[in-house]
């Protein structure tokens, strides 16, 4: 069965048929399918979102544990220089863990959205291009 395309579409299809012709320079063998086209999947994005969620949860737990461990440490240590240093270290770690927790909280939904959007874009492009793969005189 032979397909007939408008000249502009045929040029694009011919160019796309050449391995690597329309692939980004960074797309190497690990990212390419058998004809050189770039392959992707939602799984790495979903996995990264799960990791961001887990890291955010873990940092919140660690922050709580660290705060609890320091509770009551001041009792009987008034005037000791080490207590001031300990408070400084606790404040520093609290700030860092809060930043990690906040960053993970903002990354997780963005990563999940990216995974979802890729699937939607792929489906939309496939649907839009389906009309051009119909035999001449049918569906166009």
Backbone bond lengths (Angstrom), bond angles and torsions (degrees), N, CA, C in turn:
res aa  C-N    CA-C-N  psi(-1)  N-CA   C-N-CA  omega(-1)  CA-C   N-CA-C  phi
1 X - - - 1.428 - - 1.527 107.83 -
2 X 1.310 117.26 127.48 1.455 121.82 -177.97 1.524 110.31 -105.23
3 X 1.332 114.76 137.18 1.456 120.96 179.22 1.516 109.44 -103.18
4 X 1.323 116.02 140.68 1.460 121.08 177.88 1.524 107.40 -114.90
5 X 1.336 115.27 126.62 1.456 121.33 -178.17 1.516 110.06 -121.94
6 X 1.317 115.95 156.61 1.462 120.48 172.12 1.523 107.22 -60.05
7 X 1.331 116.37 151.47 1.466 121.19 -175.66 1.525 111.88 -55.61
8 X 1.334 117.52 -41.66 1.469 119.81 -178.27 1.529 110.86 -64.93
9 X 1.331 116.80 -39.58 1.469 120.19 177.93 1.523 110.19 -69.44
10 X 1.304 117.15 -39.51 1.461 119.85 -179.21 1.519 110.92 -62.07
11 X 1.354 117.28 -40.35 1.471 120.23 177.43 1.529 110.21 -60.26
12 X 1.339 116.64 -44.79 1.470 119.70 179.54 1.526 111.23 -63.81
13 X 1.327 116.03 -43.29 1.462 119.72 179.42 1.521 111.46 -64.44
14 X 1.333 117.07 -40.04 1.462 120.69 177.53 1.528 110.49 -63.34
15 X 1.333 116.26 -42.86 1.457 120.67 179.86 1.529 110.37 -65.80
16 X 1.326 116.93 -40.75 1.466 120.73 -179.74 1.520 111.37 -66.71
17 X 1.320 116.87 -27.01 1.461 120.57 -179.60 1.513 113.66 -73.42
18 X 1.322 117.53 -14.40 1.451 121.61 178.99 1.523 108.41 -84.71
19 X 1.330 118.95 117.25 1.461 120.36 -178.26 1.524 111.80 -52.42
20 X 1.317 114.67 127.22 1.455 120.84 177.24 1.516 114.65 80.64
21 X 1.324 118.99 -4.18 1.458 120.97 -175.56 1.519 112.31 -63.46
22 X 1.313 117.75 -38.33 1.455 120.40 -178.28 1.522 111.50 -117.11
23 X 1.326 117.71 14.51 1.457 121.22 -179.31 1.513 110.39 -87.21
24 X 1.343 117.01 145.80 1.458 118.85 175.16 1.528 110.78 -62.70
25 X 1.316 116.65 153.04 1.462 120.92 -178.32 1.519 111.63 -60.39
26 X 1.330 116.78 -28.86 1.464 119.70 -177.29 1.522 113.18 -79.59
27 X 1.321 117.53 -9.28 1.457 120.06 -177.75 1.517 109.44 -78.85
28 X 1.301 116.03 105.24 1.457 121.28 179.84 1.506 110.24 -100.47
29 X 1.326 117.19 -172.03 1.453 121.34 -178.02 1.530 113.44 -56.62
30 X 1.339 117.83 -33.37 1.467 119.83 -178.44 1.518 111.54 -69.23
31 X 1.339 117.87 -23.34 1.453 121.36 -177.70 1.522 113.12 -103.71
32 X 1.302 117.15 3.32 1.453 120.06 -172.88 1.513 111.91 -113.50
33 X 1.322 112.97 149.34 1.455 119.92 174.78 1.506 109.60 -87.34
34 X 1.326 117.16 -172.36 1.460 121.33 -175.46 1.526 113.81 -61.82
35 X 1.347 118.79 -27.78 1.464 119.04 -178.66 1.523 111.96 -102.97
36 X 1.334 118.07 10.95 1.446 121.32 177.05 1.522 114.11 92.74
37 X 1.332 118.02 -2.10 1.462 118.62 -179.54 1.531 110.55 -75.53
38 X 1.308 115.45 149.28 1.457 121.97 -179.29 1.520 109.57 -72.26
39 X 1.308 116.72 131.48 1.455 122.38 179.26 1.519 108.97 -110.47
40 X 1.306 116.47 145.31 1.456 120.78 175.14 1.519 108.90 -150.09
41 X 1.328 114.81 165.03 1.452 119.14 176.99 1.517 108.97 -148.69
42 X 1.312 115.67 162.40 1.465 121.40 179.94 1.526 111.56 -76.48
43 X 1.329 118.28 -19.08 1.462 121.48 -173.09 1.528 113.89 -55.83
44 X 1.333 120.79 -47.98 1.474 118.60 179.83 1.531 112.26 -60.53
45 X 1.330 116.74 -36.61 1.466 120.39 179.18 1.528 110.30 -68.06
46 X 1.321 116.42 -42.92 1.469 120.47 178.45 1.529 110.77 -65.96
47 X 1.321 116.53 -41.23 1.467 120.40 177.25 1.529 111.25 -61.54
48 X 1.335 116.22 -42.77 1.466 120.23 179.17 1.528 110.62 -64.69
49 X 1.327 116.99 -37.73 1.469 120.56 177.45 1.525 110.14 -64.02
50 X 1.320 117.35 -41.34 1.465 121.38 177.28 1.520 111.61 -63.77
51 X 1.322 116.40 -39.13 1.463 120.75 178.17 1.529 110.54 -67.05
52 X 1.330 117.19 -41.17 1.471 120.86 177.85 1.526 109.92 -62.16
53 X 1.323 116.51 -40.95 1.469 120.70 178.38 1.535 110.52 -62.70
54 X 1.322 115.77 -47.95 1.466 120.42 -179.10 1.527 111.18 -62.91
55 X 1.326 117.06 -42.66 1.457 120.59 179.64 1.526 110.95 -65.22
56 X 1.328 116.77 -40.43 1.461 120.23 177.08 1.517 111.68 -62.36
57 X 1.328 116.48 -42.57 1.470 121.23 178.10 1.523 110.56 -65.06
58 X 1.320 116.59 -45.29 1.470 120.65 -179.04 1.524 112.20 -64.14
59 X 1.337 117.81 -40.70 1.466 119.02 179.83 1.527 110.92 -66.46
60 X 1.327 117.73 -34.62 1.466 120.02 177.14 1.529 110.29 -65.05
61 X 1.349 115.81 -41.01 1.471 119.55 178.15 1.529 111.16 -64.79
62 X 1.320 116.54 -45.29 1.462 121.13 -178.89 1.526 110.47 -62.98
63 X 1.319 116.11 -41.99 1.464 120.31 178.56 1.532 110.24 -59.87
64 X 1.331 117.13 -43.19 1.462 121.23 177.36 1.520 112.01 -63.36
65 X 1.319 116.24 -43.33 1.463 121.23 179.10 1.530 110.66 -63.13
66 X 1.330 116.66 -43.28 1.457 121.61 179.91 1.534 110.94 -63.64
67 X 1.305 116.13 -43.72 1.470 120.32 178.99 1.524 110.46 -63.68
68 X 1.333 117.01 -44.53 1.463 121.59 179.26 1.528 110.69 -62.35
69 X 1.320 116.96 -40.68 1.464 121.13 -178.69 1.529 111.32 -64.46
70 X 1.313 117.36 -28.87 1.461 120.66 -179.51 1.531 113.00 -90.24
71 X 1.320 116.96 -10.09 1.466 120.25 -179.23 1.534 109.62 -62.26
72 X 1.292 115.77 131.80 1.463 120.64 178.11 1.509 114.56 78.90
73 X 1.326 118.18 1.88 1.467 120.59 -178.53 1.521 111.74 -66.79
74 X 1.332 117.03 -24.34 1.463 120.14 -177.99 1.527 112.85 -75.00
75 X 1.309 116.38 -20.79 1.468 119.42 -177.24 1.525 110.42 -58.74
76 X 1.314 116.43 122.75 1.457 121.59 176.47 1.513 114.62 77.78
77 X 1.352 117.69 7.45 1.470 119.42 -178.56 1.520 111.83 -117.40
78 X 1.321 117.94 17.94 1.464 121.28 -178.08 1.521 110.64 -55.07
79 X 1.322 115.73 130.33 1.461 121.46 177.10 1.513 115.17 88.52
80 X 1.307 118.84 -7.66 1.472 119.92 179.01 1.537 109.95 -79.37
81 X 1.315 116.05 133.12 1.473 121.36 179.57 1.525 110.61 -65.43
82 X 1.297 117.29 -30.98 1.467 119.96 -178.73 1.527 111.80 -64.48
83 X 1.340 116.82 -28.84 1.460 119.30 179.11 1.522 110.48 -68.50
84 X 1.309 117.99 -38.25 1.470 121.35 176.67 1.532 110.06 -64.47
85 X 1.319 116.38 -41.00 1.468 120.19 177.85 1.521 110.79 -64.95
86 X 1.321 116.99 -41.05 1.468 121.57 179.10 1.529 110.81 -63.10
87 X 1.337 116.87 -42.37 1.466 120.82 177.72 1.530 110.43 -62.84
88 X 1.322 116.64 -40.33 1.462 121.20 179.27 1.530 111.27 -63.48
89 X 1.318 116.01 -43.52 1.470 120.83 178.48 1.528 110.12 -64.14
90 X 1.331 117.08 -43.64 1.465 120.81 179.04 1.527 110.71 -60.97
91 X 1.337 116.91 -44.26 1.469 120.62 179.58 1.531 110.73 -62.95
92 X 1.323 116.73 -39.82 1.462 120.99 179.44 1.530 111.31 -64.34
93 X 1.325 116.45 -47.04 1.464 120.21 179.03 1.515 111.37 -66.40
94 X 1.317 117.66 -37.27 1.457 121.55 177.61 1.532 110.26 -60.29
95 X 1.328 115.68 -44.42 1.470 120.77 178.94 1.535 110.86 -62.89
96 X 1.319 117.62 -44.99 1.469 121.77 -178.90 1.529 111.82 -65.69
97 X 1.328 116.01 -45.51 1.467 119.38 -179.10 1.529 111.40 -66.67
98 X 1.320 116.38 -36.20 1.465 120.12 176.26 1.529 110.13 -63.64
99 X 1.322 116.96 -42.54 1.473 120.82 179.19 1.528 111.24 -62.62
100 X 1.337 117.06 -43.29 1.474 120.77 178.68 1.528 110.00 -63.93
101 X 1.321 116.83 -45.50 1.465 121.71 179.44 1.535 110.80 -59.71
102 X 1.320 116.79 -44.44 1.463 121.37 179.78 1.526 111.28 -65.13
103 X 1.317 116.35 -44.45 1.469 120.50 179.91 1.532 111.12 -62.43
104 X 1.322 116.15 -43.95 1.467 119.79 178.67 1.524 110.77 -62.98
105 X 1.323 116.01 -38.05 1.460 120.28 178.73 1.513 112.88 -63.81
106 X 1.328 117.26 -32.77 1.464 119.58 177.86 1.530 112.13 -85.40
107 X 1.328 117.45 -29.16 1.469 120.27 179.86 1.524 112.97 -72.95
108 X 1.304 117.32 -41.31 1.462 120.17 -174.34 1.532 112.97 -53.51
109 X 1.335 119.83 -54.18 1.469 117.84 -179.66 1.528 112.96 -65.25
110 X 1.333 117.54 -33.23 1.469 119.72 178.40 1.530 110.66 -65.32
111 X 1.323 117.16 -40.63 1.469 120.96 178.64 1.527 111.01 -67.13
112 X 1.321 116.93 -41.45 1.470 120.31 177.65 1.528 110.88 -64.26
113 X 1.313 116.55 -39.99 1.470 121.13 178.33 1.524 110.57 -63.60
114 X 1.326 117.03 -39.58 1.464 120.93 178.79 1.526 110.80 -62.99
115 X 1.321 116.81 -43.67 1.470 120.64 178.30 1.524 110.29 -60.71
116 X 1.328 116.65 -44.78 1.466 121.02 -179.81 1.526 110.27 -65.85
117 X 1.341 116.69 -45.60 1.463 120.92 -176.76 1.521 111.79 -62.29
118 X 1.323 117.71 -37.40 1.467 119.71 178.42 1.522 110.77 -59.74
119 X 1.305 115.72 -44.23 1.463 119.30 179.04 1.513 111.82 -63.94
120 X 1.335 117.28 -39.73 1.463 121.11 178.81 1.526 111.33 -66.59
121 X 1.319 116.74 -42.78 1.463 120.49 179.34 1.524 109.85 -63.94
122 X 1.329 116.68 -45.10 1.464 119.99 179.27 1.531 110.92 -58.41
123 X 1.327 116.56 -45.51 1.465 120.61 -179.46 1.525 110.53 -64.90
124 X 1.334 116.87 -40.78 1.461 120.65 179.42 1.513 112.73 -64.81
125 X 1.320 116.18 -43.52 1.465 119.93 179.44 1.528 110.14 -66.20
126 X 1.313 116.36 -43.69 1.471 120.10 179.61 1.526 109.96 -59.94
127 X 1.329 116.11 -44.21 1.455 120.68 179.89 1.523 111.08 -64.62
128 X 1.325 117.03 -43.63 1.464 121.13 -179.23 1.524 111.88 -65.45
129 X 1.322 116.46 -36.96 1.463 119.87 -178.57 1.527 113.27 -82.19
130 X 1.320 117.60 -16.13 1.466 121.14 -177.97 1.523 111.38 -58.27
131 X 1.319 116.99 -35.38 1.465 119.71 -179.27 1.526 112.24 -65.34
132 X 1.322 117.08 -22.92 1.465 120.24 -178.78 1.518 112.77 -90.01
133 X 1.315 116.58 -5.26 1.455 118.61 178.53 1.525 111.89 -100.83
134 X 1.335 116.06 3.21 1.469 119.89 177.94 1.526 108.63 -74.13
135 X 1.315 117.35 147.84 1.481 119.90 177.37 1.527 110.20 -58.94
136 X 1.346 115.81 154.16 1.464 121.91 -179.72 1.518 110.38 -52.40
137 X 1.341 116.25 134.28 1.456 120.74 177.55 1.517 114.19 84.72
138 X 1.337 118.87 -4.58 1.466 121.70 -178.72 1.515 108.70 -121.07
139 X 1.318 117.30 122.58 1.448 122.40 172.51 1.513 115.78 74.63
140 X 1.342 118.18 9.22 1.474 118.04 178.97 1.494 110.38 -125.31
